[in-house]
Each structure stands twice: as structure tokens, then as C-alpha cells.
Amino acid sequence: MSSTKTPQMATPRGFTIVELLVVIAIIALLVSILLPAIGKARDQAKLTQSLSNLSQMGKAHASYAAEWNNRQFTLIDDNFAQYGGSAVAAQTAYAQAHGNQGTGSWHPPVDLGWGYPDCDGSQNTVYFRYFQQPGQGGNVSLIQPIVFQASNGIQYFGAFRLVNCRQFNQYVSGRFYDKSFYAPKDTVVQEAVSNGASGCDCFQDPGEYCDLPPGAIGDIPVWSSYILSPSAMYSPNFMTPSAAQPFSNPYVRPGTFRSPGMDQAKYSALKTHMTEHHWLQARRAECNPSFQPGTYGGCEPYYFNGSWESNPATLFYDAHTETVGVRKAERADGRVIAQQQQAGQFPAGLWHKQTTFGADGYYSDTAYDFAQTSFHVLTTEGIRGRDILAD
């Protein structure tokens, strides 16, 4: 008699606790390796885009110079200083000298472009501009490269911030709020343009200009992420200090506002032309508590020269782009001062420390750390100077 055995099914073996923990640890390790790499790649892509924006600006500057006899972009009459001893006095005298017959007699305005009121497209377009009516101290600030004295307008402000006005943006895209004028990492400013007080996304607006005040302080545009070098917009002699004349009022020197030609850049590979205005690269903090209230929803970003770790994307006069370390610029300035002292020369350094801004220069007193440089903004000798030294 034969017997049969019922086959036994093998019980499936599951993961042990130890094996499961090992798998979780491997996944966590992979995530810890990949996430920083992904973040770094995104960060690099944004930097690359900002450098590309600046390269596009360089081509626009070349086009502007080709059309205007090699001159740089400027918003002010070459001889504006001869009309008066201050900005408002010159503004008034300019109108009187040209007939004093209303807008046609005033200094040319700052044009923003055609746009739809309230950016909803339901009304006919109107033309937005800042007139230079005599007595308008705020508006006269916009045409000067940078305002050194409060008696001449809004101190520290000027045409160097207005690269996206119509006089120049027609060489880029013809739009004030084109993304080429805004750095990808300039998040506070990008938010102000795309979701401002009036609820408009001005990046998508079809007009040349979008009526978008960033806050309750009036119809003030959201300025570009990039700034020109105001020192290079003045006549070079004005930005050349000496023991006999460390600094002077720009309105007592005829020809101060005559912008030099592009070919006057003596060290074109070492003189910055445009740079990011805010601290965007290697940023450790966004809003600067020194400014209350800030421009953008209560936030005023740290500026490009506000930290030793800042490396703003920069366009040079020879049209190449690179990042420029604040620490590198500060050390270069120190080296030049030491060389000048050894040679018995006036220790001017690479940036002008004798302006009415004092030794702190362009807001160095609001820095995140102890960075103290105003390269790009206050370059000694203007367009004929240097902001860094050759490696």
C-alpha cells in the first residue's frame, strides 16, 4: 500500500527590521546626496540666465553706441550743469532758456512707454513719462547719473537705476517689464512685478509699460535688477580726486554731465559696466533691516556690495560677463592704495572715497558684515578707471 504526502507550500520570507532599516538608510543617503546637487544645478542655471541677460544688455549698449556716435546711454543734457548751481535751479533755468512755453521747453522727460491704465487692457493706451517741470526735485533726480547731495534731489538715486526706461529698452525688447531686465534670483523684485499692489502680472502685460505701483507710496515703477556704473556716466575728470580738489559739486564744473564714449574705457576688461544691484549670489539674507520700511512689501534687499560673500553677475566694458567677488574688489582697492602711498601719490584707490557719501560710499554702512567697498558705483576716474585688477 503506497502512501502519498501533501506538498507543503513554502512560507514567503519577509524583510527583517534590520533589512528594512538598511534600505531606508540607503534611500536617505541617496536623497542627501542628490538634493544639494539638484539645488546647486538650479542655482547655477539662474546665475547663467543672469549672465545671459547681461550679455544681451551688452549687445544693446553696442547698438545704442552705434546709433549715437559711440556715446553711452544717458538721460541728461550734456550742458545741464551750466544752467544753474543746483539741480532744481538748472531745471528752471533750462526751461527759461528754451522759451518757458510748457513741456516743450522743459528738459526732455524720462519715458516709460505706452501702456494700459490699471493694466487691464479695457482702456485706450496712454503714455507714461516723468516730466522735468521746473521745481520737481524728485523727477530731476532721475536724469542725473547719481545724486550726490540731497539738495540736488533724491540722494543715492539716479539714472544708473533706470536701464529699463524707454530710451534704452527699445534696444532690448521695447518693454519696461521685460524679463531680461530682472535677475532670476531677485525674488522680491520679481514678486513685485508679477503680483504687485494693483494685482497685475506686468511680465505678461502687452503694453510697453505696465501701470504697476509696488506699494502705497505712489506710482513708482519696479526698477531693473541691473544697474549701470554711474561714475562711468560722468565726465572722467569729475570722478578723479586729488589732494587739491578731492570732490566738488557737479553743478560748478561745466561739462560734468557729458557722458564719455564707450571707447574711452581705458581698462575695458577691468571696468564694470552693469551689475546686479542686490545681493543675489551666495546670499545669506534677503531683507536688510537697516531700511525701514523697505521698497518691496516692507523688504529692502541687501545691495550687491553688502557682504564679502557677494559675487554679483557683472557685465564689463569689453562686453564679457563674469561674477565679481566683493572681497576681491576690496583687496584690489587696498593694493592700489598701498602702491600709491609708496609712490607718494594721492591715495585715491579704485573707488572714490571723497564724495559727499563719505568713506562709507554707497551704503556700506548697511552691509551684512564688514564689507566696505563701492566698486562699480564710485569708480575712481569713472570710465577710465578699474574696479578689479588683472589676475
Contacts in CASP RR format, 6 or more apart in sequence:
PFRMAT RR
TARGET T0000
AUTHOR 0000-0000-0000
METHOD contacts of the structure
MODEL  1
MSSTKTPQMATPRGFTIVELLVVIAIIALLVSILLPAIGKARDQAKLTQS
LSNLSQMGKAHASYAAEWNNRQFTLIDDNFAQYGGSAVAAQTAYAQAHGN
QGTGSWHPPVDLGWGYPDCDGSQNTVYFRYFQQPGQGGNVSLIQPIVFQA
SNGIQYFGAFRLVNCRQFNQYVSGRFYDKSFYAPKDTVVQEAVSNGASGC
DCFQDPGEYCDLPPGAIGDIPVWSSYILSPSAMYSPNFMTPSAAQPFSNP
YVRPGTFRSPGMDQAKYSALKTHMTEHHWLQARRAECNPSFQPGTYGGCE
PYYFNGSWESNPATLFYDAHTETVGVRKAERADGRVIAQQQQAGQFPAGL
WHKQTTFGADGYYSDTAYDFAQTSFHVLTTEGIRGRDILAD
15 23 0 8 1.000
43 185 0 8 1.000
46 183 0 8 1.000
46 184 0 8 1.000
46 185 0 8 1.000
47 185 0 8 1.000
47 281 0 8 1.000
47 313 0 8 1.000
47 323 0 8 1.000
49 183 0 8 1.000
49 184 0 8 1.000
50 183 0 8 1.000
50 184 0 8 1.000
50 185 0 8 1.000
50 225 0 8 1.000
50 276 0 8 1.000
50 280 0 8 1.000
50 313 0 8 1.000
51 313 0 8 1.000
51 321 0 8 1.000
51 322 0 8 1.000
51 323 0 8 1.000
53 179 0 8 1.000
53 180 0 8 1.000
53 181 0 8 1.000
53 182 0 8 1.000
53 183 0 8 1.000
53 226 0 8 1.000
54 226 0 8 1.000
54 274 0 8 1.000
54 313 0 8 1.000
54 314 0 8 1.000
54 315 0 8 1.000
54 321 0 8 1.000
55 315 0 8 1.000
55 319 0 8 1.000
55 321 0 8 1.000
56 172 0 8 1.000
56 180 0 8 1.000
57 163 0 8 1.000
57 172 0 8 1.000
57 180 0 8 1.000
57 226 0 8 1.000
57 274 0 8 1.000
57 315 0 8 1.000
58 273 0 8 1.000
58 274 0 8 1.000
58 315 0 8 1.000
58 319 0 8 1.000
59 319 0 8 1.000
60 168 0 8 1.000
60 171 0 8 1.000
60 172 0 8 1.000
61 72 0 8 1.000
61 73 0 8 1.000
61 171 0 8 1.000
61 262 0 8 1.000
61 273 0 8 1.000
62 262 0 8 1.000
62 319 0 8 1.000
63 171 0 8 1.000
64 71 0 8 1.000
64 72 0 8 1.000
64 73 0 8 1.000
64 168 0 8 1.000
64 171 0 8 1.000
65 71 0 8 1.000
65 72 0 8 1.000
65 261 0 8 1.000
65 262 0 8 1.000
70 261 0 8 1.000
70 262 0 8 1.000
70 263 0 8 1.000
71 259 0 8 1.000
71 261 0 8 1.000
71 262 0 8 1.000
72 232 0 8 1.000
72 233 0 8 1.000
72 259 0 8 1.000
72 260 0 8 1.000
72 261 0 8 1.000
72 262 0 8 1.000
72 383 0 8 1.000
73 163 0 8 1.000
73 167 0 8 1.000
73 168 0 8 1.000
73 228 0 8 1.000
73 259 0 8 1.000
74 145 0 8 1.000
74 159 0 8 1.000
74 233 0 8 1.000
74 257 0 8 1.000
74 259 0 8 1.000
75 108 0 8 1.000
75 110 0 8 1.000
75 142 0 8 1.000
75 143 0 8 1.000
75 159 0 8 1.000
75 162 0 8 1.000
75 165 0 8 1.000
75 167 0 8 1.000
76 107 0 8 1.000
76 143 0 8 1.000
76 144 0 8 1.000
76 145 0 8 1.000
76 159 0 8 1.000
76 257 0 8 1.000
77 94 0 8 1.000
77 107 0 8 1.000
77 108 0 8 1.000
77 257 0 8 1.000
78 255 0 8 1.000
78 257 0 8 1.000
78 258 0 8 1.000
78 259 0 8 1.000
79 254 0 8 1.000
79 255 0 8 1.000
79 257 0 8 1.000
79 258 0 8 1.000
80 90 0 8 1.000
80 94 0 8 1.000
80 107 0 8 1.000
80 143 0 8 1.000
80 257 0 8 1.000
81 90 0 8 1.000
81 250 0 8 1.000
81 251 0 8 1.000
81 252 0 8 1.000
81 253 0 8 1.000
81 254 0 8 1.000
81 255 0 8 1.000
81 256 0 8 1.000
81 257 0 8 1.000
82 90 0 8 1.000
82 254 0 8 1.000
82 255 0 8 1.000
83 89 0 8 1.000
83 90 0 8 1.000
83 91 0 8 1.000
83 93 0 8 1.000
83 94 0 8 1.000
83 97 0 8 1.000
84 90 0 8 1.000
84 93 0 8 1.000
84 251 0 8 1.000
85 249 0 8 1.000
85 251 0 8 1.000
85 252 0 8 1.000
86 151 0 8 1.000
86 152 0 8 1.000
86 251 0 8 1.000
87 137 0 8 1.000
87 140 0 8 1.000
87 141 0 8 1.000
87 144 0 8 1.000
87 147 0 8 1.000
87 151 0 8 1.000
87 152 0 8 1.000
87 153 0 8 1.000
87 251 0 8 1.000
88 134 0 8 1.000
88 135 0 8 1.000
88 136 0 8 1.000
88 137 0 8 1.000
88 140 0 8 1.000
88 152 0 8 1.000
88 153 0 8 1.000
89 251 0 8 1.000
90 251 0 8 1.000
91 106 0 8 1.000
91 107 0 8 1.000
91 132 0 8 1.000
91 134 0 8 1.000
91 135 0 8 1.000
91 136 0 8 1.000
91 137 0 8 1.000
91 140 0 8 1.000
92 134 0 8 1.000
92 135 0 8 1.000
94 106 0 8 1.000
94 107 0 8 1.000
94 132 0 8 1.000
95 102 0 8 1.000
95 105 0 8 1.000
95 106 0 8 1.000
95 107 0 8 1.000
95 133 0 8 1.000
95 134 0 8 1.000
96 105 0 8 1.000
98 104 0 8 1.000
98 105 0 8 1.000
98 106 0 8 1.000
99 105 0 8 1.000
103 109 0 8 1.000
103 131 0 8 1.000
103 133 0 8 1.000
106 131 0 8 1.000
106 132 0 8 1.000
106 133 0 8 1.000
106 134 0 8 1.000
107 132 0 8 1.000
107 140 0 8 1.000
107 143 0 8 1.000
108 132 0 8 1.000
109 129 0 8 1.000
109 130 0 8 1.000
109 131 0 8 1.000
109 132 0 8 1.000
110 129 0 8 1.000
110 130 0 8 1.000
110 139 0 8 1.000
110 142 0 8 1.000
110 143 0 8 1.000
110 159 0 8 1.000
110 162 0 8 1.000
110 165 0 8 1.000
110 167 0 8 1.000
111 127 0 8 1.000
111 128 0 8 1.000
111 129 0 8 1.000
111 165 0 8 1.000
111 166 0 8 1.000
111 167 0 8 1.000
112 128 0 8 1.000
112 129 0 8 1.000
112 130 0 8 1.000
112 165 0 8 1.000
112 166 0 8 1.000
112 176 0 8 1.000
112 208 0 8 1.000
112 209 0 8 1.000
112 221 0 8 1.000
113 127 0 8 1.000
113 128 0 8 1.000
113 129 0 8 1.000
113 166 0 8 1.000
113 176 0 8 1.000
113 208 0 8 1.000
113 209 0 8 1.000
114 125 0 8 1.000
114 126 0 8 1.000
114 127 0 8 1.000
114 128 0 8 1.000
114 207 0 8 1.000
114 208 0 8 1.000
114 209 0 8 1.000
115 125 0 8 1.000
115 126 0 8 1.000
115 127 0 8 1.000
115 128 0 8 1.000
115 205 0 8 1.000
115 207 0 8 1.000
115 208 0 8 1.000
115 209 0 8 1.000
115 210 0 8 1.000
115 211 0 8 1.000
116 122 0 8 1.000
116 123 0 8 1.000
116 125 0 8 1.000
116 126 0 8 1.000
116 205 0 8 1.000
116 206 0 8 1.000
116 207 0 8 1.000
116 210 0 8 1.000
116 211 0 8 1.000
117 123 0 8 1.000
117 126 0 8 1.000
117 211 0 8 1.000
118 198 0 8 1.000
118 200 0 8 1.000
118 211 0 8 1.000
119 198 0 8 1.000
119 200 0 8 1.000
119 202 0 8 1.000
119 205 0 8 1.000
119 210 0 8 1.000
119 211 0 8 1.000
119 212 0 8 1.000
120 200 0 8 1.000
121 206 0 8 1.000
125 207 0 8 1.000
128 209 0 8 1.000
128 211 0 8 1.000
130 139 0 8 1.000
130 142 0 8 1.000
131 139 0 8 1.000
132 139 0 8 1.000
132 140 0 8 1.000
132 143 0 8 1.000
133 139 0 8 1.000
137 153 0 8 1.000
138 153 0 8 1.000
138 154 0 8 1.000
140 152 0 8 1.000
140 153 0 8 1.000
141 147 0 8 1.000
141 152 0 8 1.000
141 153 0 8 1.000
141 154 0 8 1.000
141 157 0 8 1.000
141 158 0 8 1.000
142 157 0 8 1.000
142 158 0 8 1.000
142 159 0 8 1.000
142 162 0 8 1.000
143 158 0 8 1.000
143 159 0 8 1.000
144 152 0 8 1.000
144 153 0 8 1.000
144 158 0 8 1.000
144 159 0 8 1.000
144 250 0 8 1.000
144 257 0 8 1.000
145 158 0 8 1.000
145 159 0 8 1.000
145 160 0 8 1.000
145 228 0 8 1.000
145 230 0 8 1.000
145 231 0 8 1.000
145 233 0 8 1.000
145 234 0 8 1.000
145 257 0 8 1.000
145 259 0 8 1.000
146 156 0 8 1.000
146 157 0 8 1.000
146 158 0 8 1.000
146 159 0 8 1.000
146 160 0 8 1.000
146 230 0 8 1.000
146 231 0 8 1.000
146 377 0 8 1.000
147 153 0 8 1.000
147 154 0 8 1.000
147 155 0 8 1.000
147 156 0 8 1.000
147 157 0 8 1.000
147 158 0 8 1.000
148 155 0 8 1.000
148 250 0 8 1.000
148 355 0 8 1.000
148 356 0 8 1.000
148 357 0 8 1.000
149 155 0 8 1.000
149 249 0 8 1.000
149 356 0 8 1.000
152 250 0 8 1.000
152 251 0 8 1.000
156 357 0 8 1.000
156 362 0 8 1.000
156 363 0 8 1.000
158 230 0 8 1.000
159 228 0 8 1.000
159 230 0 8 1.000
159 233 0 8 1.000
160 227 0 8 1.000
160 228 0 8 1.000
160 229 0 8 1.000
160 230 0 8 1.000
160 233 0 8 1.000
160 377 0 8 1.000
161 223 0 8 1.000
161 224 0 8 1.000
161 227 0 8 1.000
161 277 0 8 1.000
162 168 0 8 1.000
162 223 0 8 1.000
162 224 0 8 1.000
163 169 0 8 1.000
163 181 0 8 1.000
163 224 0 8 1.000
163 226 0 8 1.000
163 227 0 8 1.000
163 228 0 8 1.000
163 274 0 8 1.000
164 172 0 8 1.000
164 176 0 8 1.000
164 177 0 8 1.000
164 178 0 8 1.000
164 181 0 8 1.000
164 223 0 8 1.000
164 224 0 8 1.000
165 176 0 8 1.000
166 174 0 8 1.000
166 176 0 8 1.000
166 208 0 8 1.000
166 209 0 8 1.000
169 175 0 8 1.000
169 176 0 8 1.000
169 178 0 8 1.000
169 181 0 8 1.000
169 208 0 8 1.000
172 178 0 8 1.000
172 180 0 8 1.000
172 181 0 8 1.000
173 180 0 8 1.000
174 208 0 8 1.000
175 207 0 8 1.000
175 208 0 8 1.000
175 209 0 8 1.000
176 208 0 8 1.000
176 209 0 8 1.000
176 210 0 8 1.000
176 221 0 8 1.000
177 193 0 8 1.000
177 202 0 8 1.000
177 203 0 8 1.000
177 205 0 8 1.000
177 209 0 8 1.000
177 210 0 8 1.000
177 212 0 8 1.000
177 222 0 8 1.000
179 203 0 8 1.000
181 224 0 8 1.000
181 225 0 8 1.000
181 226 0 8 1.000
182 189 0 8 1.000
182 190 0 8 1.000
182 193 0 8 1.000
182 224 0 8 1.000
182 225 0 8 1.000
183 189 0 8 1.000
183 225 0 8 1.000
183 226 0 8 1.000
183 276 0 8 1.000
183 278 0 8 1.000
183 280 0 8 1.000
183 313 0 8 1.000
184 190 0 8 1.000
185 280 0 8 1.000
185 281 0 8 1.000
185 283 0 8 1.000
186 225 0 8 1.000
186 276 0 8 1.000
186 278 0 8 1.000
186 280 0 8 1.000
186 301 0 8 1.000
187 286 0 8 1.000
188 278 0 8 1.000
188 286 0 8 1.000
188 287 0 8 1.000
188 296 0 8 1.000
188 297 0 8 1.000
188 299 0 8 1.000
188 301 0 8 1.000
189 222 0 8 1.000
189 223 0 8 1.000
189 225 0 8 1.000
189 278 0 8 1.000
189 296 0 8 1.000
189 301 0 8 1.000
191 296 0 8 1.000
192 214 0 8 1.000
192 222 0 8 1.000
192 296 0 8 1.000
192 297 0 8 1.000
193 201 0 8 1.000
193 202 0 8 1.000
193 203 0 8 1.000
193 212 0 8 1.000
193 222 0 8 1.000
194 201 0 8 1.000
194 202 0 8 1.000
194 203 0 8 1.000
195 201 0 8 1.000
196 202 0 8 1.000
196 212 0 8 1.000
196 214 0 8 1.000
196 215 0 8 1.000
197 212 0 8 1.000
197 213 0 8 1.000
197 214 0 8 1.000
197 215 0 8 1.000
197 216 0 8 1.000
198 211 0 8 1.000
198 212 0 8 1.000
198 213 0 8 1.000
200 210 0 8 1.000
200 211 0 8 1.000
200 212 0 8 1.000
202 210 0 8 1.000
202 212 0 8 1.000
202 222 0 8 1.000
209 221 0 8 1.000
211 219 0 8 1.000
212 221 0 8 1.000
212 222 0 8 1.000
213 219 0 8 1.000
213 220 0 8 1.000
214 220 0 8 1.000
214 221 0 8 1.000
214 222 0 8 1.000
214 295 0 8 1.000
214 296 0 8 1.000
214 297 0 8 1.000
215 297 0 8 1.000
222 296 0 8 1.000
223 277 0 8 1.000
224 277 0 8 1.000
225 276 0 8 1.000
225 277 0 8 1.000
225 278 0 8 1.000
225 280 0 8 1.000
226 274 0 8 1.000
226 275 0 8 1.000
226 276 0 8 1.000
226 277 0 8 1.000
227 274 0 8 1.000
227 275 0 8 1.000
227 276 0 8 1.000
227 277 0 8 1.000
227 376 0 8 1.000
227 377 0 8 1.000
228 273 0 8 1.000
228 274 0 8 1.000
229 271 0 8 1.000
229 272 0 8 1.000
229 273 0 8 1.000
229 274 0 8 1.000
229 275 0 8 1.000
229 376 0 8 1.000
229 377 0 8 1.000
229 379 0 8 1.000
229 382 0 8 1.000
229 383 0 8 1.000
230 377 0 8 1.000
230 378 0 8 1.000
231 239 0 8 1.000
231 352 0 8 1.000
231 376 0 8 1.000
231 377 0 8 1.000
231 378 0 8 1.000
231 379 0 8 1.000
231 380 0 8 1.000
231 382 0 8 1.000
231 383 0 8 1.000
232 260 0 8 1.000
232 265 0 8 1.000
232 271 0 8 1.000
232 273 0 8 1.000
232 317 0 8 1.000
232 379 0 8 1.000
232 382 0 8 1.000
232 383 0 8 1.000
233 259 0 8 1.000
234 250 0 8 1.000
234 256 0 8 1.000
234 257 0 8 1.000
234 259 0 8 1.000
234 382 0 8 1.000
235 253 0 8 1.000
235 255 0 8 1.000
235 256 0 8 1.000
235 257 0 8 1.000
235 258 0 8 1.000
235 259 0 8 1.000
235 260 0 8 1.000
236 260 0 8 1.000
236 264 0 8 1.000
236 381 0 8 1.000
236 382 0 8 1.000
236 383 0 8 1.000
236 384 0 8 1.000
236 385 0 8 1.000
237 253 0 8 1.000
238 248 0 8 1.000
238 250 0 8 1.000
238 253 0 8 1.000
238 256 0 8 1.000
239 352 0 8 1.000
239 378 0 8 1.000
239 379 0 8 1.000
239 380 0 8 1.000
239 381 0 8 1.000
239 382 0 8 1.000
240 348 0 8 1.000
240 380 0 8 1.000
240 381 0 8 1.000
240 382 0 8 1.000
241 247 0 8 1.000
241 346 0 8 1.000
241 348 0 8 1.000
241 352 0 8 1.000
241 353 0 8 1.000
241 354 0 8 1.000
241 380 0 8 1.000
242 346 0 8 1.000
242 348 0 8 1.000
243 346 0 8 1.000
246 354 0 8 1.000
247 352 0 8 1.000
247 354 0 8 1.000
247 355 0 8 1.000
247 356 0 8 1.000
250 256 0 8 1.000
250 257 0 8 1.000
260 383 0 8 1.000
260 384 0 8 1.000
261 383 0 8 1.000
262 317 0 8 1.000
264 383 0 8 1.000
264 384 0 8 1.000
265 271 0 8 1.000
265 317 0 8 1.000
265 318 0 8 1.000
265 383 0 8 1.000
265 384 0 8 1.000
266 381 0 8 1.000
266 383 0 8 1.000
266 384 0 8 1.000
266 385 0 8 1.000
267 384 0 8 1.000
267 385 0 8 1.000
267 386 0 8 1.000
268 316 0 8 1.000
268 317 0 8 1.000
268 318 0 8 1.000
269 316 0 8 1.000
269 317 0 8 1.000
269 318 0 8 1.000
269 320 0 8 1.000
269 390 0 8 1.000
270 316 0 8 1.000
270 385 0 8 1.000
270 386 0 8 1.000
270 387 0 8 1.000
270 388 0 8 1.000
270 389 0 8 1.000
270 390 0 8 1.000
271 316 0 8 1.000
271 317 0 8 1.000
271 379 0 8 1.000
271 382 0 8 1.000
271 383 0 8 1.000
271 385 0 8 1.000
271 386 0 8 1.000
271 387 0 8 1.000
272 314 0 8 1.000
272 315 0 8 1.000
272 316 0 8 1.000
272 317 0 8 1.000
272 324 0 8 1.000
272 375 0 8 1.000
272 376 0 8 1.000
272 379 0 8 1.000
272 387 0 8 1.000
272 388 0 8 1.000
273 314 0 8 1.000
273 315 0 8 1.000
273 316 0 8 1.000
273 317 0 8 1.000
274 314 0 8 1.000
274 315 0 8 1.000
275 304 0 8 1.000
275 312 0 8 1.000
275 313 0 8 1.000
275 314 0 8 1.000
275 315 0 8 1.000
275 324 0 8 1.000
275 376 0 8 1.000
276 304 0 8 1.000
276 312 0 8 1.000
276 313 0 8 1.000
276 314 0 8 1.000
277 303 0 8 1.000
277 304 0 8 1.000
278 301 0 8 1.000
278 302 0 8 1.000
278 303 0 8 1.000
278 304 0 8 1.000
279 301 0 8 1.000
279 302 0 8 1.000
279 303 0 8 1.000
279 304 0 8 1.000
279 306 0 8 1.000
279 307 0 8 1.000
279 310 0 8 1.000
279 312 0 8 1.000
279 368 0 8 1.000
280 304 0 8 1.000
280 312 0 8 1.000
280 313 0 8 1.000
281 310 0 8 1.000
281 311 0 8 1.000
281 312 0 8 1.000
281 313 0 8 1.000
281 323 0 8 1.000
282 307 0 8 1.000
282 309 0 8 1.000
282 310 0 8 1.000
282 311 0 8 1.000
283 302 0 8 1.000
283 310 0 8 1.000
284 307 0 8 1.000
284 309 0 8 1.000
284 368 0 8 1.000
285 302 0 8 1.000
285 368 0 8 1.000
286 299 0 8 1.000
286 301 0 8 1.000
286 302 0 8 1.000
287 294 0 8 1.000
287 298 0 8 1.000
287 299 0 8 1.000
287 300 0 8 1.000
287 301 0 8 1.000
287 302 0 8 1.000
288 300 0 8 1.000
288 301 0 8 1.000
288 302 0 8 1.000
288 303 0 8 1.000
288 366 0 8 1.000
288 368 0 8 1.000
290 300 0 8 1.000
290 365 0 8 1.000
290 366 0 8 1.000
291 300 0 8 1.000
291 366 0 8 1.000
293 300 0 8 1.000
294 300 0 8 1.000
302 310 0 8 1.000
302 366 0 8 1.000
302 367 0 8 1.000
302 368 0 8 1.000
303 362 0 8 1.000
303 363 0 8 1.000
303 366 0 8 1.000
304 310 0 8 1.000
304 312 0 8 1.000
304 326 0 8 1.000
304 376 0 8 1.000
305 326 0 8 1.000
305 362 0 8 1.000
305 363 0 8 1.000
305 364 0 8 1.000
305 367 0 8 1.000
305 371 0 8 1.000
305 373 0 8 1.000
305 374 0 8 1.000
305 375 0 8 1.000
305 376 0 8 1.000
305 377 0 8 1.000
306 326 0 8 1.000
306 363 0 8 1.000
306 364 0 8 1.000
306 366 0 8 1.000
306 367 0 8 1.000
306 368 0 8 1.000
306 369 0 8 1.000
306 371 0 8 1.000
307 326 0 8 1.000
307 367 0 8 1.000
307 368 0 8 1.000
307 369 0 8 1.000
307 371 0 8 1.000
308 326 0 8 1.000
308 327 0 8 1.000
308 330 0 8 1.000
308 369 0 8 1.000
308 370 0 8 1.000
308 371 0 8 1.000
309 326 0 8 1.000
309 327 0 8 1.000
309 369 0 8 1.000
310 325 0 8 1.000
310 326 0 8 1.000
310 371 0 8 1.000
311 323 0 8 1.000
311 324 0 8 1.000
311 325 0 8 1.000
311 326 0 8 1.000
312 323 0 8 1.000
312 324 0 8 1.000
312 325 0 8 1.000
312 326 0 8 1.000
313 321 0 8 1.000
313 322 0 8 1.000
313 323 0 8 1.000
314 321 0 8 1.000
314 322 0 8 1.000
314 323 0 8 1.000
314 324 0 8 1.000
314 376 0 8 1.000
315 321 0 8 1.000
316 322 0 8 1.000
317 383 0 8 1.000
324 375 0 8 1.000
324 376 0 8 1.000
324 387 0 8 1.000
324 388 0 8 1.000
326 371 0 8 1.000
326 373 0 8 1.000
326 375 0 8 1.000
327 371 0 8 1.000
328 388 0 8 1.000
329 350 0 8 1.000
329 373 0 8 1.000
329 375 0 8 1.000
329 387 0 8 1.000
329 388 0 8 1.000
330 371 0 8 1.000
330 372 0 8 1.000
330 373 0 8 1.000
330 375 0 8 1.000
332 350 0 8 1.000
332 386 0 8 1.000
332 387 0 8 1.000
332 388 0 8 1.000
332 389 0 8 1.000
333 349 0 8 1.000
333 350 0 8 1.000
333 351 0 8 1.000
333 373 0 8 1.000
333 375 0 8 1.000
334 349 0 8 1.000
334 350 0 8 1.000
335 389 0 8 1.000
336 349 0 8 1.000
336 350 0 8 1.000
336 389 0 8 1.000
337 347 0 8 1.000
337 348 0 8 1.000
337 349 0 8 1.000
340 346 0 8 1.000
340 347 0 8 1.000
340 348 0 8 1.000
340 349 0 8 1.000
341 347 0 8 1.000
348 380 0 8 1.000
349 380 0 8 1.000
350 375 0 8 1.000
350 379 0 8 1.000
350 380 0 8 1.000
350 385 0 8 1.000
350 386 0 8 1.000
350 387 0 8 1.000
350 388 0 8 1.000
351 361 0 8 1.000
351 373 0 8 1.000
351 374 0 8 1.000
351 375 0 8 1.000
351 377 0 8 1.000
351 378 0 8 1.000
351 379 0 8 1.000
351 380 0 8 1.000
351 387 0 8 1.000
352 374 0 8 1.000
352 378 0 8 1.000
352 379 0 8 1.000
352 380 0 8 1.000
353 359 0 8 1.000
353 361 0 8 1.000
353 378 0 8 1.000
355 361 0 8 1.000
355 378 0 8 1.000
357 374 0 8 1.000
357 378 0 8 1.000
359 372 0 8 1.000
360 372 0 8 1.000
361 374 0 8 1.000
361 377 0 8 1.000
361 378 0 8 1.000
362 374 0 8 1.000
362 377 0 8 1.000
362 378 0 8 1.000
364 371 0 8 1.000
364 372 0 8 1.000
364 373 0 8 1.000
364 374 0 8 1.000
375 387 0 8 1.000
375 388 0 8 1.000
376 387 0 8 1.000
379 385 0 8 1.000
379 386 0 8 1.000
379 387 0 8 1.000
END
